[in-house]
Amino acid sequence: MDIKAIVLDIDGTLLNDEKQLTPRTKDSLIDAQKQGIKIVLASGRPTPGMWKYAAELQLERYNGMLVSYNGAYVVEVATKKELFSQPLSIEMSQQILEHLKQFDVLPMIAKEEYMYVNNVYNGLLDLGTPLGTFNIIEYEARGGEFQLCEIKDLAAFVDFPLHKILVAAQPDYLNMHWQKILAPFKNKVHGVFSAPMYFEFTDQGIDKAQALAKTLTPLGVKPEHIISFGDGHNDLSLIHYAGIGIAMGNAVAELKKNADQITLSNNEDGIAKALSGLL
């Protein structure tokens, strides 16, 4: 197999549970780039929350790419050039945010260096062992390197396109209500879990695989040239798209069921382990 690209989810895949990129995984990916293989980070994260890991992996030197917002935006690391962008329409964003008011959820939206929420102090979720109770709003703001801004009515506030609307809630509540949350927009937008406490809205047709098709295919990188790694429901399109789709040992059951291979967990250098047998 002629490998030309390795595509990696970030949280739960590239990073261990301490949100660290381990030396072994880092070295394996830098070695792959030295062989001429392009590295693509593909995450539900906003773009600003990905640059740190692009720098650690030397993606600027080797001309890697960032696929952010679950596939709604793609940028070339070396040039900072936008390669693909497909946000939600303003009208659709307003409708979704208005609809969310009837549910016990925490909507979060971003523009440039700011993340907008209803109440920065009303973000406590109890996620059980080992995560415990913490402010999910603060967590997201720090991960995306955003300043926080409170807006009482997000639906009325939004007059700009959004690449993603992030909805956080207690996992049990979200699992019980996600279908009602999505129902009015089911055939108009894409809705997916990125973690048990996160449900995300992007424009219709958006997923990580489409972003790869739009940006890698013109470079001569076809699905059969790609190895992908993921752990969550929002990585399912990656697993199906790539010639070799690999689920982490900690991945959700659906992803493991659809993967070509299952490697060790994100805490056991699963990426490095898999690549040692493929490159």
N, C-alpha and C positions, 0 to 999 in steps of 0.2 A: 504493500500500500504506500503510495506517494503522499506523505503527510506534508501539508503546506500551512496548516493553521491548527492551533489548539485554542479552544474556546472554554472559558472558565467562569462559572458563577463565583461570587465573592463570599458572602456570608454562608457558613456551613459547608463550604467547598474549598475555596482557596485559603480561607482563614480558619484557625482552630477556634475553639469555644471561648478563648480569651481574646479573640479578634486580632490574633497575631499571625503573621506570615512566617512560618518556621524556616530555619536555614536550609534544611534539606529540600523542602518544596521550592523555595526560592532558587536554589542552585540548579535544580532540575529544569526549571523553566528558563533560566538564563542560558543554560547549556543548549536547550532546544532552539533558542533564538540564534545562538552562534552557529547552529546548523542550517540557518536560513528559514526557520519556521516562525510564522507570525503568531504572536500572542494577542488574543482578544479577551478582554474582561467584559462579561455580559451579566448585568445585574439589575435588580429592581431599584437599586440606589439611584439617587440623583447624581448627575455628573460631578458636582463639587466633592461628593463623598468618595470618589474613585481615584482622584489624582494622586493621593498618597501612595496607593498600591501600584499605580502606574510608574511612579518614581522608583519604588523599591525594586520593581522588576525590570527597570531600565527600558521601558517601552518607548521612550523618546529616542533613545539610541538605535533601537531596532525597528522603529516605525510600527508600533503596535496600535491597537484601536480600543476605544471604550464604547460599549453599548450600554446605555443607561435607560432609566425609566422603563424597564422591562421591554426594551426594544423600540421605544418611541424616539430615541435620539442616538446618533452615532457621531463620534468625533475621532479624527486622526490625531494621535498623541503628539507626534513630532511637529506638526504644522498648526495644531489647534483648529484645523479646518473642519467645518461641519460637513458630514458626508450624507446624513439622512436626518430628517425631522418630520414627525407627524403627530402634532398635538391634538387634543380634544378641541372641538369648537368652543367658543365662548358660551354660546347658547346651551350646548350640552353640559358644559361644566356647571353652569348656573342651575340647570334642572337637577343634576345629580346632587349638588350641595343642598338644594332646597329639600329634596327627597330625604336626605340623610338626617334632617332635623327631627324626624319622628322616631329615630332609633337611638339607643344608648351607646353611641360610638363617638370616636374622636377623629374628625376629618382633619387632614393636614395637607396644605398646598404650598408650593414654592415658586418664587420668582427671583432670579438673580441671587443675591446673597441673603434673602429673607425667606423664612418659613412662617406661614400665617396659620394661626389656630384661634379657637374661641377663647381659651383660658390656659395660660401656660402652667398654672398650678393644678389644673384638673386633668392630670394625665396618669394618675396612679393605676397600675394594673398589677394584680396578683397572679403571677405566672407559675407559682409553685416551685418545687425543687428542679434545678439548682438556681434558677434566676431570681426567685423571690418576688418581692414587691418593689417596683421602681417607677419613676416618671417616664413613660414611653415618649412623651413629647420632648423632654430634655435629651433623652437617648437619641432620638432621630435628629434633633437639631445639632447635637455634637457630632454624630456620625456623618452628617451631610455638610458640616462646617457652616451652618446657617446662623444668622441672628434671628431671634424670635420676635414676632409681632402679633399682638392680640387684635382680632377683628370680631366684633359681636355677630355680624351677619356675613358669613363668607360668600353666600350666594349673591347677595347684593353688591359685595365688594369686587367680585371677579369681573374684570373687563379686559382680560388678556388671556391668550390661549394657555392651557396647561398640558404638559406632557403626561401628567399623572395626577390622580387624586388618591391619596393614601388614606385608608380607613383603618383605625386601630380599635380594638375592643377586647374584652375578656374572651379567650378562645372558645369557651362553651357557648357564650352568647352569640359570637360571630358564626359559629358552626350551625347554630339553631336558626339564625335569621338571614344568612347571606343570600339565600334565594329570593327572599322578599326585598332585600336591599338591591339586588340586581334586576329583579323582574321587569320594571318599567323600561329598562334600557337593554334588555337581553339581546336583541337583534340589532342594536345600534352602537354598542361599545363592547370592549373586551373586559371582562372581570375575572380576576384570578386570585387565589391565595398565594402569598409569597412566604408566609409563616402562619402558624396557627392563630396568631393575634393580629395578622395583617390581611386585609383584602384590598386589592388595587384596581382602579379603573384606568384604562387607557383607551385610545381610539380603536374603532372596529378594525380587525385584521392585524392589530399590533401584537407581536410577540417577539421573542428573541431570535427565532429562526428567520422570520421575515426580514429583520434587520440585517442578518448575515447574507441573505439572498440578495438584498438590495446593494450591499457594499462589498462583499467578497467576490461574488460572481463576476463583476466587471474586471476584477483583478486576476481572473483565471482560477480562482479557488472555488471548486465545486464541492458539494456535500461529501463526495467520496474522498476528498483530500483533508477532511476535518475530523479531529478528535474533540469531543465535548465532555465536560464534567459538570455535574449538578447534584443538588440534593432536594430541591423543593418542587411543588406543583408547577411553579412558573418556569421550571427548567425542562418541562416535558417536551416542548417544541424543539429544544436543543438536542435532546436525546434522539428524537425521531429524525431530525434533519441531518445530523452528522453521520459520516460513514461508520464511525465507532462512537457510540454514545455510552458514557460510563457513569454509573450512579455511585455516589459515595456510600460507604458502609452505614452512615447515619441518615441516608436519604429516606424519604417517605416511601411507603410500600408501592404506590402506583408507579413511581419513577423506577424503582428496582425491577418491577414487573416488565417494564418496557425497555430497559437498558440492554445493550449488547454485553456489557460486563458490569460487575460490581467490584469495587476496590475497597480498600480499608477506609476507615472513617477520616474525617477532617482533623481529628486529634492524633491520627496515626500516620500522617504523611501519605494519605491515600493517592494523591496525585502523583507524587514521586514514585510510589510503588508501581502504579499502572504504567507510567511512562518508561520505567526501566525495562519493561517487557515489550514495549512497542517501538522504541526509537533506537 
